[in-house]
Amino acid sequence: MTSFLLQRRPEIAIDFGTANIRVLRRGDGLVFDEPSLCCVAGKHNTTSLFAAGREAYAMIDRTPAALRIARPLCRGVLQDIDAAKRVLRYALSKARGRSRWRTPAAIIGVPADATQAERGAMLTAAADAGLGPITLLTEPLAAAIGAGLAVDEPAGSMIVECGAGTTEVAVFSLGGICGTGSVRIGGDTLNRALADQVHLQHKFLIGDRSAEQLKLDYVAHKSSRSAQGDAIPVSGRCLRTGLPKTIAIKMADLDRVVEKHVAQIVKVVRDVLGQTAPDLSQDIHDKGILLTGGSALVPLMCTMIADATGLEVMTANEPAQCVAKGLERLLEA
C-alpha cells in the first residue's frame, strides 16, 4: 500500500471531511480534530478570518450581518476554495507544534467519485495553504485500511463509508477498488431532513445545531435499552406565534425520516453488489459488509442493509475515525 506515496515521504495526512478536519503527523498520530468551517468578516475579496474550527462552530446561527459562516465542503466535495485555504492554514498552524516543516508533503483523502475538477480544486487549496507535494487518496480505501480490512489480499471486501456529506460503497481486492458507488447524502443531509420534518409537521423552525442535536438524541435514544418515553424535546421558534418554544417530537416521526434517508443508501449498496464479479460476490457473502464513517451509527442503517441484501452487516470500531486511522497507517508505512 505504499506504492502511491511520493518520493518525498509525507510528514502529515489530512482527513478533510464535510463536518470535521483531522490532521495526523508522522510519529505523533492525530494532532488536530475540529469542525471544518470558518467564520469570515467582510464581503467578496475583502474578507478576513474571524474564527475557525470549534470557535466558528459555536457561532453557527448566531452571527451578525457583518460575519458569515463558510463551509469549505458540501456533500463531500470542495465548494469554497477560499474557505478551504483558511481552514487548512488554521489546522496546520495548530498541528505544527514544535515541528519546523514549512511546506510539508501531505496525503489528503478525497471521495472516490471526485471529478478531476474537484480534485484539482483540492490540490489548489492545499498548495495555497502552504502544503508541499500532495497525494490524493480515495477515502473508502483509507477507511478500509483504518478498519483493519486486508485489502491487499486476493479476496473481496466491501465497506460502506458513511460520511457527513456523502456515502460511498466500495469493493476491494489486491489493494485496489474493484467496484464503487456513491450517493451525495450523509449526516448533514439527515440533519436537514429532520429539520424539514419538524418545520412541515409542526410549523416549527430549528437551526443547524439544534437539528444536529436532535439527530444525536435520536441515535442515543435508539441505542439505549433503558431510554424512557417515545418523544424527544427540541427548542426553536414557533411559526404560529413567532415566539421561542420547546416541543416534543415523536420517535415514530423521526423513524420515517431516517428510513427514507437510509433507503437511498440501500439502493446504492444493491447496485454495487449487482455489478460485482461472481467470485468477489462470494467473498462478500462470506465476510459480510462493514460500515465506517460517523453516520454508520445512524439507527436502522445495519438492519435495513442486512434485510435488503441478506448479508451480515457490521459496524467498525470507532467508525468516525477509520479514514484518519488508515491515513495514519500509510504515514507510518
Salt bridges, closest charged atoms under 4 A:
GLU11 OE2 - ARG8 NH2 3.52
ASP15 OD2 - ARG22 NH1 3.40
ASP28 OD2 - ARG25 NE 2.64
ASP33 OD2 - ARG22 NE 3.21
GLU34 OE2 - ARG54 NH1 3.27
ASP82 OD2 - ARG86 NE 2.97
ASP113 OD1 - ARG184 NH2 3.28
GLU118 OE1 - ARG184 NH2 3.86
ASP128 OD2 - LYS85 NZ 3.77
ASP208 OD2 - ARG71 NH2 3.99
GLU212 OE1 - LYS215 NZ 3.48
ASP253 OD1 - ARG256 NH2 2.27
ASP255 OD1 - LYS222 NZ 3.11
ASP271 OD2 - LYS267 NZ 3.10
ASP286 OD1 - HIS285 ND1 3.56
GLU318 OE1 - LYS325 NZ 2.55
